[in-house]
Amino acid sequence: MSILVTGAAGFIGFHVVRALLERGEDVIGIDNINTYYDPALKQARLDRLVHPRFRFRRVDIAEREAVAALAEPGLEGIVHLAAQAGVRYSMVAPFDYAASNLVGHLAILELARALPRLRHLVYASSSSVYGGNAPPFAEADRVDTPLSLYAATKRADEMMSHAYAHLYGIAQTGLRFFTVYGPWGRPDMAYFSFAEAILAGRPITVYDGGRLKRDFTYIDDIVAGVLGCLDRPPGGTPPIRVLNIGNNRSEAVGDLVALLEQGLGRRAMVVDAPRPAADVMETRADVQAIAALTGFVPATPLAEGIARFVAWFNDWKQGRFAAADAVPGLSLDAGPRG
Ligand SMILES: NC(=O)c1ccc[n+]([C@@H]2O[C@H](COP(=O)([O-])OP(=O)(O)OC[C@H]3O[C@@H](n4cnc5c(N)ncnc54)[C@H](O)[C@@H]3O)[C@@H](O)[C@H]2O)c1
């Protein structure tokens, strides 16, 4: 199958591309490699994706002509992960969210419309659409009271997708990701920025005494769920669904800090602060729908996932990349790059 992955230099996109290559797919990856966080990390991910069946193009999805030019008739799948992520940053740079998450999502929908052989578009939504709802969060819950612009753009994506499924029959699955973490992760997320601060002896800010709870989902579980969904386009009229993809457990941020301290062998200097208005108290995914559809089982407990993250993080900080991390059986320094 020939698949386009947007946000291929990003955390989840990188892991999804790797898994698609491992199972023999042809992949086109796009990303604008923006500077929201260290582009060197994005480039380092791309450096590990050199492969004869992988082509990379630097494209901004908010530029609709550039996206339209990607319309290769052979494309059968799209995994659309490119977005401006981050809840709090949407108070700092709101128009970046409009460009990447609204205009960009529309450009991908228009691209999907132009692809004659497209079987399925899987795109990233977010658990943040649940706003201040009481957990566990189920797909049928009302989600029209977002607490951040980020959440509002992700909910708008779901609605634009619904319209395009209805109007043009484009089969789509929206995945509501719940706090994804792991090796090659995102430096703006708490687990990563805490690890950096703990290592550097800098204080970390923890909200409401560490009592905020998140459904932390390990990256390998996410990748298995994304691929499982990609293989199962929805039928029905219109052919569309949204699915939660989470760990189905809610864990306190204070416990996350303790696991990081244990892994890094250092104590954190904790500064307590009140919860910001854009942050919700607790997230927990009801994952029955994705489990029934794909057999999805979130298999990685937080302690194990954080231990794996810390092992990678130490290597990353010391400029080491384990050879074992490469795509198995394939040369890392051969193959076309776009
Ligand atoms: N990681 C999580 O916990 C989480 C939770 C909920 C939803 N999501 C969603 O999952 C998707 C992937 O998230 P991630 O954690 O891998 O984030 P990420 O920031 O690591 O990856 C997103 C990638 O998209 C690229 N990008 C952003 N705007 C772009 C544009 N206009 N054109 C082209 N490329 C662009 C970025 O350069 C980045 O490499 C995003 O849609 C995000 O909103 C992630």
The ligand as an ORCA input file, in Angstrom:
! r2SCAN-3c Opt
* xyz 0 1
  N       1.429     13.548     21.742
  C       0.238     13.631     22.335
  O       0.105     13.386     23.520
  C      -0.980     14.016     21.536
  C      -2.217     14.049     22.213
  C      -3.361     14.404     21.509
  C      -3.274     14.693     20.160
  N      -2.075     14.657     19.534
  C      -2.041     14.986     18.096
  O      -1.301     13.987     17.420
  C      -0.606     14.565     16.317
  C       0.875     14.257     16.408
  O       1.371     14.802     17.629
  P       2.872     14.658     18.103
  O       2.855     14.466     19.560
  O       3.585     13.702     17.234
  O       3.368     16.168     17.834
  P       4.668     16.729     17.091
  O       4.622     18.194     17.277
  O       5.874     15.986     17.528
  O       4.377     16.344     15.573
  C       3.647     17.164     14.698
  C       4.511     17.407     13.483
  O       3.751     18.179     12.553
  C       4.578     19.151     11.984
  N       3.737     20.273     11.578
  C       3.095     21.172     12.376
  N       2.452     22.077     11.623
  C       2.682     21.731     10.325
  C       2.303     22.296      9.083
  N       1.567     23.415      9.020
  N       2.704     21.681      7.945
  C       3.474     20.559      7.995
  N       3.892     20.000      9.146
  C       3.487     20.578     10.301
  C       5.564     19.536     13.068
  O       6.776     20.068     12.528
  C       5.779     18.218     13.789
  O       6.927     17.552     13.317
  C      -0.948     16.050     16.338
  O      -2.039     16.258     15.472
  C      -1.372     16.294     17.772
  O      -2.236     17.404     17.877
  C      -0.918     14.330     20.184
*
